[in-house]
């Protein structure tokens, strides 16, 4: 380990210790120029060849000299070189370094710093040994991290304890002022720049060293130090966002790569700033939200792929869990929680989705059927047609899902509900017409029609009762069916009723309208012919059924038409004379 801050230090290039006077500096520069021009070695000086190779030129000497013109430059360079602070033990070490004898260093500087506290008397030993450690020539079995840690500790505490004042007196003008906090930050910033470019140790190691030393500018330095890592993380997130946008299939690998790159730095920022610092919380939440979105995008991309969606869901959940570890704010935490719950629910519903996939064709047919009958008139006839069309489809769905499956029961109940609604609608419509009618013949016709429709509706309920239904609907269905049964019974007891399976009190709507009396002799004769002749044959029965279907409509149209009723009576009289023969 050799840092350029030591190897290429202006004082080293000039072969001077910190504290050389201006006259000494000018004399040394002139001397170096002569030897360089003569292409000769300048001989022994305080450049300490043991530190590393040093090749001088007129330009390098002049440049080094220019870097020692300003007081700030002088003290900045001095922090990484040697000075004579105690002649008793510093001079012997410098002489030993000139000839490459490290044993003297160990016997003097290392002993002075290993078992003693830093004092004015031995402060230069700490400072100079710190420079030696940064040069790397005293590494031995020690690691780079150890040497830099000791160097930082020695140099920072040297300044912290105020011993830098003597160093400043040696190399700067008496009017030059700088606080120890600023000097500490100059030293650490310059050293970190070197560490960052040379990779001598990691940023994590550097920060760990700083956090374990107590000094005045520690908090200020760390807070200013974090700005660069923060900007770096923000830039990496933006770059990763663009990559994810271009290819959602790589969302997982993009997130994993970013996690690997950012995690150590983010942990450092957390330890430096704390979880309450707004810089850390906003950055960590932003990172957590990015990781979460990677999982969301990846799952969405593969959601419709039967071969990949389950794997994608599991990988997304892993990212959600990672994102949770970085989330600080409640908004991001809640978003992670919501997406985690939704995705777990999606995974749990897989068996249900597979069932739905197996019945998809049947489901679509049933849906189309429901949509079709939603646009049709609400009649009992359509209720029958709906049931007849839906039952085979429902049976196919039942075979796949089972009779107790919620989806199947829901579909079956929907068909039953729609069919029942059609029946109720038509029955109610007839009852409404009856309540608004005052003509007896029309009322009689409506009663007969209502009886027929109630009978048909009840037959529909018989079919519905055999279907698999949800418990709450079956309860209301049974209640409605009981009401329909009661209405059916009441209508069965009404005189002049429609044909319910025998003659007797069955009605003859058109004849009653034409003759104006249900018990008119001619009407009675027509009823006798119906019961004794027509109903004895299949063809006759069909004729009677058609009559009962058409007659209420004819009564409604012709009930107040006296001329037409007179014509109908004439026709009926001829028919009656014929059937009496």
C-alpha positions in Angstrom: 0.0 0.0 0.0 1.5 3.3 -1.1 -0.7 6.4 -1.3 0.1 9.1 -3.8 -0.5 11.6 -1.0 2.7 10.4 0.5 4.6 9.1 -2.6 4.1 12.3 -4.6 4.0 14.7 -1.7 5.5 18.1 -2.7 7.7 18.1 0.4 9.1 14.6 -0.7 9.8 15.8 -4.2 11.7 18.7 -2.9 13.4 16.5 -0.3 12.3 18.6 2.7 10.7 18.0 6.0 7.6 20.1 6.9 8.9 23.3 8.5 11.7 24.0 6.1 12.2 27.8 5.9 11.7 29.7 2.7 15.4 30.1 2.3 16.0 26.4 2.8 13.3 25.7 0.2 14.9 28.0 -2.4 18.4 26.6 -1.7 17.1 23.0 -2.2 15.2 23.8 -5.4 18.4 25.5 -6.8 20.4 22.4 -5.8 18.0 20.0 -7.4 17.9 22.0 -10.6 21.7 21.8 -10.9 21.9 18.0 -10.3 18.9 17.4 -12.7 20.5 19.5 -15.4 23.8 17.6 -14.9 21.9 14.4 -14.9 23.4 13.5 -11.6 21.8 12.1 -8.4 21.3 14.9 -5.8 22.4 12.5 -3.1 20.9 12.0 0.3 18.0 14.2 1.4 14.6 13.9 3.2 12.8 12.2 0.2 13.4 8.7 1.9 13.8 6.4 -1.1 12.6 3.5 1.0 9.1 4.9 0.6 9.2 4.3 -3.2 10.9 5.2 -6.4 11.2 9.0 -7.0 12.1 10.4 -10.4 12.6 14.1 -10.4 12.6 16.6 -13.3 12.8 20.3 -13.6 9.1 20.4 -14.1 8.2 18.2 -11.2 10.4 20.2 -8.9 8.8 23.4 -10.0 5.3 22.0 -9.8 6.0 20.8 -6.2 7.4 24.2 -5.3 4.2 25.9 -6.7 2.1 23.7 -4.5 3.8 25.0 -1.4 3.2 28.7 -2.1 -0.2 29.1 -0.4 -0.7 28.4 3.3 -3.7 26.1 2.8 -1.7 24.1 0.3 1.2 23.9 2.6 -0.8 22.6 5.6 -2.8 20.2 3.3 0.5 18.6 2.0 2.0 18.7 5.5 -0.7 16.4 6.8 0.7 13.6 4.7 4.4 14.1 5.3 6.9 14.2 8.2 8.0 17.0 10.6 10.6 17.4 13.2 8.6 17.7 16.4 11.1 16.2 18.9 14.7 16.2 18.1 15.5 13.4 20.6 13.5 10.7 18.9 12.5 12.1 15.5 16.0 12.9 14.1 17.3 9.3 14.7 14.3 7.9 12.9 14.7 10.2 9.9 18.4 9.2 9.6 17.4 5.6 9.8 14.7 6.1 7.1 17.3 7.6 4.8 19.3 4.3 4.9 16.2 2.1 5.0 16.5 0.9 8.7 13.0 0.1 9.9 14.2 -1.4 13.2 14.9 2.1 14.5 11.4 3.1 13.6 10.0 0.2 15.6 12.3 0.9 18.5 11.4 4.5 18.8 8.1 5.7 17.1 6.1 2.5 17.6 7.2 2.2 21.3 6.3 5.8 21.8 2.8 5.3 20.4 1.9 1.8 21.6 1.9 2.2 25.4 1.7 6.0 25.9 -1.1 8.6 25.6 -0.6 11.4 23.1 1.2 14.4 24.7 3.0 17.4 23.4 6.3 15.5 23.9 5.4 12.5 21.8 2.7 14.0 19.5 5.1 14.1 16.5 5.8 10.3 16.9 2.1 9.6 16.4 1.8 12.0 13.5 4.9 10.8 11.7 4.1 7.2 12.3 0.7 7.8 10.7 2.5 9.1 7.6 4.7 6.1 7.6 1.7 3.8 7.8 0.1 5.5 4.8 3.3 5.0 2.8 3.0 1.2 3.3 6.6 0.6 4.1 5.8 -0.4 7.7 3.1 -2.9 6.8 4.8 -6.1 7.9 2.0 -8.6 8.7 -0.5 -5.8 9.1 -3.4 -5.3 6.6 -4.0 -2.2 4.7 -7.2 -1.6 6.6 -5.3 -1.8 9.9 -2.6 0.6 8.8 -5.1 3.2 7.4 -7.1 2.9 10.6 -4.1 3.6 12.8 -3.0 6.4 10.5 -6.4 8.1 10.6 -6.6 7.6 14.3 -3.2 9.2 14.9 -3.7 12.1 12.5 -7.2 13.0 13.5 -6.5 12.8 17.3 -3.3 14.8 16.7 -5.4 17.6 15.3 -8.2 17.0 17.9 -5.8 17.5 20.8 -4.5 20.8 19.3 -1.0 19.6 18.4 -1.6 20.8 14.8 -0.9 24.3 16.0 2.8 23.6 16.2 2.7 22.0 12.7 1.0 25.2 11.4 3.6 27.4 13.0 6.3 25.5 11.1 4.7 25.7 7.6 2.3 28.6 7.5 2.2 32.3 8.0 1.3 33.4 11.6 -1.8 35.2 10.3 -3.2 32.0 8.7 -6.1 30.6 10.6 -8.0 27.4 10.3 -10.1 25.5 12.8 -9.3 22.0 13.8 -12.6 20.8 12.5 -11.8 22.2 9.0 -8.4 20.7 9.1 -9.7 17.3 10.1 -12.2 17.4 7.2 -9.4 18.4 4.7 -7.3 15.4 5.8 -10.2 12.9 5.7 -11.5 14.2 2.3 -8.1 14.1 0.7 -7.5 10.6 2.1 -10.8 9.3 1.0 -10.3 10.6 -2.5 -7.1 8.6 -2.7 -8.8 5.5 -1.2 -11.7 5.7 -3.6 -9.4 5.9 -6.7 -6.9 3.3 -5.6 -9.3 0.9 -3.9 -6.8 0.4 -1.0 -9.8 -0.4 1.2 -13.5 -0.3 0.7 -15.8 2.7 1.4 -17.4 0.5 4.1 -14.1 -0.1 5.8 -13.3 3.6 5.7 -16.6 4.6 7.2 -16.3 2.0 9.9 -13.0 3.5 10.9 -14.4 7.0 11.1 -17.4 5.9 13.1 -15.1 4.3 15.7 -13.1 7.4 16.4 -14.5 10.4 18.4 -13.5 13.8 17.1 -15.0 17.2 16.7 -15.8 17.2 13.0 -17.1 13.6 12.9 -20.8 14.4 12.6 -20.2 17.2 10.1 -17.8 15.1 8.0 -20.1 12.1 7.9 -23.1 14.2 6.8 -21.2 15.9 4.1 -19.7 12.6 3.1 -23.1 10.9 2.5 -24.1 13.3 -0.2 -22.0 11.6 -2.8 -23.3 8.0 -2.0 -26.8 9.4 -2.0 -26.4 10.8 -5.5 -24.8 7.6 -6.6 -27.7 5.5 -5.4 -30.2 7.9 -6.9 -28.5 7.7 -10.3 -28.3 3.9 -10.1 -32.1 3.7 -9.4 -32.9 5.9 -12.3 -30.7 3.8 -14.6 -32.3 0.6 -13.4 -35.8 2.1 -13.9 -34.9 2.7 -17.6 -33.7 -0.9 -17.9 -36.8 -2.3 -16.3 -39.0 -0.2 -18.6 -37.3 -1.5 -21.7 -37.6 -5.2 -20.6 -40.0 -6.2 -17.9 -38.8 -9.8 -18.2 -35.5 -8.7 -16.6 -37.2 -7.0 -13.6 -36.1 -9.6 -11.1 -32.4 -9.7 -12.2 -32.3 -5.9 -12.4 -33.6 -5.7 -8.8 -31.2 -8.3 -7.6 -28.3 -6.6 -9.2 -29.2 -3.3 -7.7 -29.7 -4.9 -4.3 -26.2 -6.2 -4.4 -24.8 -2.9 -5.5 -26.7 -0.6 -3.1 -27.3 -2.6 0.0 -23.9 -2.1 1.6 -23.9 1.6 0.9 -27.5 2.0 2.2 -26.6 0.3 5.4 -23.7 2.6 5.8 -25.9 5.6 5.3 -28.4 4.2 7.9 -25.6 3.8 10.4 -24.3 7.3 9.7 -27.6 9.2 9.5 -30.0 7.1 11.5 -33.5 6.0 10.5 -35.0 9.4 11.5 -32.9 11.4 9.1 -35.0 12.6 6.1 -32.2 12.0 3.6 -32.0 8.4 4.6 -35.7 7.8 4.9 -36.6 9.3 1.6 -33.8 7.4 -0.2 -34.5 4.1 1.5 -38.2 4.4 0.8 -37.5 5.2 -2.8 -35.2 2.2 -3.1 -37.9 0.0 -1.4 -40.5 1.2 -3.8 -38.3 0.5 -6.8 -37.7 -3.1 -5.6 -41.4 -3.5 -5.0 -42.3 -2.3 -8.5 -39.8 -4.7 -10.0 -41.7 -7.5 -8.4 -45.1 -6.1 -9.6 -43.9 -5.6 -13.2 -42.4 -9.1 -13.4 -45.5 -10.8 -12.1 -47.8 -8.7 -14.3 -45.8 -9.6 -17.4 -46.1 -13.4 -16.7 -49.5 -13.4 -15.0 -51.3 -14.8 -18.1 -48.6 -17.4 -18.8 -49.8 -20.7 -17.3 -46.2 -22.1 -17.4 -44.6 -19.0 -15.7 -47.2 -17.2 -13.6 -46.7 -19.3 -10.4 -42.9 -19.0 -10.5 -43.3 -15.3 -11.2 -45.5 -14.9 -8.2 -43.1 -16.5 -5.9 -40.2 -14.4 -7.2 -42.2 -11.3 -6.9 -43.1 -12.2 -3.2 -39.4 -12.6 -2.5 -38.8 -9.1 -3.8 -41.7 -7.7 -1.8 -40.1 -9.2 1.3 -36.8 -7.6 0.4 -38.5 -4.2 -0.2 -40.1 -4.4 3.2 -36.7 -4.5 4.9 -35.8 -1.1 3.4 -39.2 0.6 3.8 -39.3 3.3 6.5 -42.3 5.5 5.8 -45.9 4.3 6.3 -46.9 4.9 2.7 -44.4 2.6 1.2 -44.9 0.0 4.0 -48.7 0.0 3.3 -48.1 -0.4 -0.5 -45.9 -3.4 0.1 -48.4 -4.9 2.5 -51.3 -4.4 0.1 -49.4 -5.9 -2.8 -48.2 -8.8 -0.7 -51.7 -9.6 0.5 -53.1 -9.4 -3.0 -50.5 -11.6 -4.5 -50.9 -14.2 -1.7 -54.6 -14.2 -2.3 -54.0 -14.7 -6.0 -51.8 -17.7 -5.2 -54.3 -19.1 -2.8 -57.0 -18.8 -5.5 -55.1 -20.9 -8.0 -57.4 -24.0 -7.6 -60.4 -21.8 -8.1 -58.9 -20.3 -11.2 -58.1 -23.7 -12.6 -61.7 -24.8 -12.1 -62.9 -21.7 -13.8 -60.6 -22.3 -16.7 -62.1 -25.8 -17.1 -65.6 -24.5 -17.3 -64.8 -21.3 -19.3 -66.6 -22.5 -22.4 -69.7 -23.5 -20.5 -69.5 -20.3 -18.5 -69.4 -18.2 -21.6 -72.4 -20.0 -23.1 -74.4 -19.5 -19.9 -73.4 -15.8 -19.8 -74.5 -15.3 -23.4 -77.8 -17.1 -22.6 -78.4 -14.8 -19.6 -77.6 -11.8 -21.7 -80.0 -13.0 -24.4 -83.0 -13.5 -22.1 -82.4 -10.2 -20.3 -83.5 -8.6 -23.5 -86.6 -10.8 -24.0 -90.1 -10.2 -22.6 -90.8 -11.3 -19.1 -93.1 -14.3 -19.8 -93.6 -17.8 -18.4 -92.9 -19.2 -21.9 -89.5 -17.5 -21.9 -88.8 -18.8 -18.4 -89.4 -22.4 -19.7 -87.2 -21.8 -22.7 -84.4 -20.4 -20.4 -84.6 -23.3 -18.1 -84.5 -25.8 -20.9 -81.5 -24.1 -22.6 -79.6 -23.6 -19.3 -80.0 -26.9 -17.6 -77.6 -28.9 -19.9 -75.0 -26.2 -19.5 -75.4 -26.2 -15.7 -75.0 -30.0 -15.7 -71.7 -29.7 -17.5 -70.5 -27.1 -15.0 -71.7 -29.3 -12.1 -69.8 -32.3 -13.4 -66.6 -30.2 -13.2 -67.1 -28.2 -10.0 -69.4 -30.4 -8.0 -72.9 -29.7 -6.6 -71.6 -27.8 -3.6 -69.2 -25.4 -5.4 -70.0 -21.8 -4.8 -69.5 -20.8 -8.4 -71.8 -23.5 -9.7 -74.5 -22.7 -7.1 -74.3 -19.1 -7.9 -74.8 -19.7 -11.7 -77.6 -22.2 -11.0 -79.3 -19.8 -8.7 -79.0 -17.0 -11.2 -80.9 -19.0 -13.8 -83.5 -20.0 -11.2 -83.9 -16.4 -10.1 -84.3 -15.1 -13.7 -86.8 -17.8 -14.5 -88.8 -17.2 -11.4 -88.8 -13.4 -12.1 -90.2 -14.0 -15.5 -93.1 -16.0 -14.1 -93.8 -13.5 -11.4 -93.7 -10.7 -13.9 -96.3 -12.2 -16.2 -98.7 -13.3 -13.3 -98.4 -9.8 -11.8 -99.2 -8.2 -15.2 -102.4 -10.2 -15.5 -103.4 -9.4 -12.0 -102.8 -5.8 -12.6 -105.0 -5.8 -15.7 -107.7 -7.6 -13.7 -107.7 -4.9 -11.0 -108.2 -2.2 -13.6 -111.0 -3.9 -15.5 -114.7 -3.4 -14.7 -116.4 -5.4 -17.5 -117.5 -8.8 -16.2 -116.8 -10.7 -19.4 -113.3 -9.3 -19.5 -112.7 -10.1 -15.9 -113.9 -13.6 -16.4 -111.6 -14.0 -19.4 -108.7 -12.6 -17.3 -109.4 -15.0 -14.5 -109.4 -17.9 -16.9 -106.1 -16.6 -18.4 -104.6 -16.1 -14.9 -105.5 -19.7 -13.9 -103.7 -21.0 -16.9 -100.7 -18.9 -16.3 -100.5 -19.7 -12.6 -100.6 -23.4 -13.5 -97.8 -22.9 -16.0 -95.8 -20.8 -13.5 -96.2 -23.5 -10.9 -94.9 -26.1 -13.3 -91.8 -23.8 -13.8 -91.3 -23.8 -10.0 -91.5 -27.5 -10.0 -88.5 -27.5 -12.3 -86.7 -24.9 -10.3 -87.2 -26.8 -7.0 -85.1 -29.7 -8.4 -82.2 -27.4 -9.1 -79.1 -26.9 -6.9 -79.6 -23.5 -5.2 -78.0 -21.3 -2.7 -79.6 -21.6 0.7 -80.7 -18.0 1.0 -82.4 -18.0 -2.4 -84.1 -21.4 -1.8 -85.6 -19.9 1.3 -87.1 -17.0 -0.6 -88.0 -19.2 -3.5 -90.0 -21.6 -1.3 -91.8 -18.6 0.2 -92.8 -17.4 -3.3 -93.7 -20.8 -4.4 -96.0 -21.2 -1.4 -97.7 -17.9 -2.4 -98.1 -19.2 -5.9 -99.6 -22.4 -4.6 -102.1 -20.3 -2.5 -103.1 -18.3 -5.6 -103.4 -21.5 -7.6 -105.8 -22.9 -5.0 -107.9 -19.7 -4.8 -108.3 -19.6 -8.6 -109.3 -23.3 -8.6 -112.2 -22.4 -6.3 -113.4 -19.6 -8.6 -116.6 -20.5 -10.6 -116.5 -20.2 -14.3 -112.9 -21.1 -14.3 -110.9 -22.2 -17.2 -110.4 -25.8 -18.3 -108.5 -27.5 -15.6 -108.9 -31.1 -16.6 -112.6 -31.5 -16.7 -115.8 -29.8 -17.8 -118.4 -28.7 -15.3 -117.6 -25.2 -14.3 -115.2 -24.5 -17.2 -115.7 -21.2 -18.9 -116.7 -20.3 -22.5 -115.4 -16.8 -22.8 -116.6 -15.8 -26.3 -120.0 -17.3 -25.9 -120.5 -15.6 -22.5 -119.5 -12.3 -24.1 -121.9 -12.8 -27.0 -124.9 -13.9 -25.0 -124.1 -11.7 -21.9 -124.8 -14.5 -19.4 -122.6 -17.4 -18.3 -125.7 -19.5 -17.7 -127.5 -18.7 -20.9 -129.0 -21.9 -22.5 -126.9 -21.5 -25.6 -123.7 -21.2 -23.5 -124.6 -24.3 -21.5 -125.2 -26.2 -24.8 -121.7 -25.2 -26.0 -120.1 -26.3 -22.7 -121.9 -29.7 -23.1 -120.5 -30.1 -26.6 -117.0 -29.3 -25.4 -117.2 -31.8 -22.5 -119.0 -34.7 -24.2 -117.5 -34.5 -27.7 -114.4 -32.3 -28.1 -112.6 -33.4 -25.0 -113.1 -37.1 -25.9 -110.5 -36.8 -28.7 -106.9 -35.5 -29.0 -107.8 -33.2 -31.9 -110.7 -31.8 -29.9 -108.5 -31.2 -26.9 -106.1 -29.3 -29.0 -109.0 -27.2 -30.4 -110.2 -26.4 -26.8 -106.7 -25.5 -25.7 -106.3 -23.1 -28.6 -109.7 -21.6 -27.9 -108.7 -20.9 -24.3 -105.5 -19.4 -25.5 -107.1 -17.1 -28.1 -110.5 -16.3 -26.5 -109.4 -13.9 -23.7 -107.6 -11.8 -26.3 -110.7 -11.7 -28.5 -112.9 -10.8 -25.6 -110.6 -7.9 -24.7 -110.9 -6.6 -28.3 -114.6 -7.2 -29.0 -116.3 -6.8 -25.6 -117.9 -3.5 -26.4 -118.6 -4.1 -30.1 -122.4 -4.7 -30.1 -122.6 -5.3 -33.9 -119.8 -7.9 -33.8 -121.3 -9.6 -30.7 -124.6 -9.8 -32.6 -122.8 -11.4 -35.6 -121.0 -13.9 -33.3 -124.4 -14.8 -31.6 -125.8 -15.5 -35.1 -122.9 -17.8 -36.0 -123.1 -19.6 -32.7 -126.8 -20.2 -33.1 -126.2 -21.9 -36.4 -123.4 -24.0 -34.8 -125.6 -24.9 -31.9 -128.5 -26.1 -34.2 -125.9 -28.2 -36.0 -124.5 -29.9 -32.9 -127.9 -30.6 -31.4 -128.9 -32.8 -34.4 
